[in-house]
Structure formats: C-alpha cells, structure tokens
Amino acid sequence: MIIRPNGNTLLLITQPDHAALAARIMRRWQHDDLIRSPRREDILYAIEHHDDGWLDVDRAPLFDAATGALLDFISAPETVRRGIWPVGVRQLGADTPYAAALVAQHALHIYRRYQGDAAWTSFFHEMETLRALHLRTAARATLDELLHDYRWLRTGDILSLAFCNGWTEVQHDDRGGSARLTNDRLLLTPDPFDGASVPLAVTAREMSAAPFASAAHAAAAFARAPAATLSGVAAVA
C-alpha cells in the first residue's frame, strides 16, 4: 500500500493501482527504443502487473500494533516484502513468462541493498532461479536484453511512485532522464512524449491519520473509506 499524507487524513493507494498508472504513462512513451521494441507489449504488461503480488496484502492496510499506525510498502515487515514477489512472478509466469522474468528482475533490483543479509539469501536465490526459468521458457531474449528492457519497468515505476506518493524530490530514471513533481504536474526532462501532456489519475481511499486501536479497526475503516481521485499531468519540464 502507498500511504500519502493529506493534511489530517491519509490517502491510500494500492500497489496494483500504482502499477496500472505506470503502464499508462509508459504506453504514451515515444522516445528511445521502447516504441520500436519487438517485446514492447510484454514490457508494458510487466509494468502494468509488476505489483500483482500485493493484491491480497492490499485488501486492507497493514497495521503496526506498537504504534497504531498504518504501514506502507516501504515500512511493511520484511517477511511481507519478501513474500509477495514469488507469488506475483509465478502468477505471471503461467501465461506471460517474459513479463514474469522482468518482474523477477525488478524484485532483485529494488532489494539489492539486502545482498549479503542472511535473512534475504533464499529470496535472492529464488528470484534468480525464477528469472532464469521464465526467461528460458519465454525464449524471447537474452539476459542482457532483459536487463536492457527492465529499464522501462523501472522508469514507469519511479514516475508513478513519485506521483502517487507526492514525492517532490528530483527522481532519476533508468533511461538517464529526470522528473520532478510540482503540485499536480510531473515534469520530465528530456521530453519522452513528443510535446504531448499525459493525463494522470489514480484512485485512493481517504482515511484518518489518527492511530487505530487494532488491525480489525483499520481494516473496517479502509472498507468504508470514501474514494478520492488524484489527478494531474505528466509533461516536459
């Protein structure tokens, strides 16, 4: 779950909804070699579904019993963060093995800081094994080509995360560009959209920022929380 502060409330956005926004951004991408890639649809599918492992987890917010606070995707327990990726990769692997291999690479990339941590050893081994298995099954590219294609998943992920989280710091993407969120405008350099402005919208649920008494109370509040739409635009800086 993405949790965005909003004055006295919080805006909660599911990880799959963020991933869908990432894919909508990258479908409008006109520059570099994504537009010409023979694997473009597989890449875009991987972007859209890279967080499907969070589907069950995000049915209700995670809860910290010690503080009563809600936990986002960054502060979620390590067991949760390790556990969602094999689920998502295997789901994709049944029908779209190249997308599954890209998502396995995403898991390896975003948690690379845990390399050498004994608690994460089996996770890295499993993700590397699944990446190799699905890449071999897909027979669509070499590992070097997959790593090249992965740049687009990472770029879409960064851009959507910046918008959904309200991050105002400059974000550097994996194609060598940058983006900054100013109010509701995600401003990119260089221009990847051929001068077009790309509409951004994602659904959130608005909840109290006050501590909750229990996980059950937090889940009930989430279930009845009113929907809100975050809207904006991505455009050249």
C-alpha positions, 0 to 999 in steps of 0.5 A, a space after each residue: 500500500 502507498 500511504 500519502 499524507 493529506 493534511 489530517 487524513 491519509 490517502 491510500 493507494 494500492 500497489 496494483 493501482 500504482 502499477 496500472 498508472 505506470 503502464 499508462 504513462 509508459 504506453 504514451 512513451 515515444 522516445 528511445 527504443 521502447 516504441 520500436 521494441 519487438 517485446 514492447 507489449 510484454 514490457 508494458 504488461 510487466 509494468 502494468 502487473 509488476 505489483 500483482 503480488 500485493 493484491 491480497 496484502 492490499 485488501 486492507 492496510 497493514 497495521 503496526 500494533 506498537 504504534 497504531 499506525 498504518 504501514 506502507 510498502 516501504 515500512 511493511 515487515 520484511 517477511 511481507 516484502 519478501 513474500 509477495 514477489 514469488 507469488 506475483 512472478 509465478 502468477 505471471 509466469 503461467 501465461 506471460 513468462 517474459 513479463 514474469 522474468 522482468 518482474 523477477 528482475 525488478 524484485 532483485 533490483 529494488 532489494 539489492 541493498 539486502 545482498 549479503 543479509 542472511 535473512 534475504 539469501 533464499 529470496 535472492 536465490 529464488 528470484 534468480 532461479 525464477 528469472 532464469 526459468 521464465 526467461 528460458 521458457 519465454 525464449 524471447 531474449 537474452 539476459 542482457 536484453 532483459 536487463 536492457 528492457 527492465 529499464 522501462 519497468 523501472 522508469 514507469 515505476 519511479 514516475 508513478 511512485 513519485 506521483 502517487 506518493 507526492 514525492 517532490 524530490 528530483 527522481 532519476 530514471 533508468 533511461 538517464 532522464 529526470 522528473 520532478 513533481 510540482 503540485 499536480 504536474 510531473 515534469 520530465 526532462 528530456 521530453 519522452 512524449 513528443 510535446 504531448 501532456 499525459 493525463 494522470 489519475 489514480 484512485 485512493 481511499 481517504 482515511 484518518 491519520 489518527 492511530 487505530 486501536 487494532 488491525 480489525 479497526 483499520 481494516 473496517 475503516 479502509 472498507 468504508 473509506 470514501 474514494 478520492 481521485 488524484 489527478 494531474 499531468 505528466 509533461 516536459 519540464 
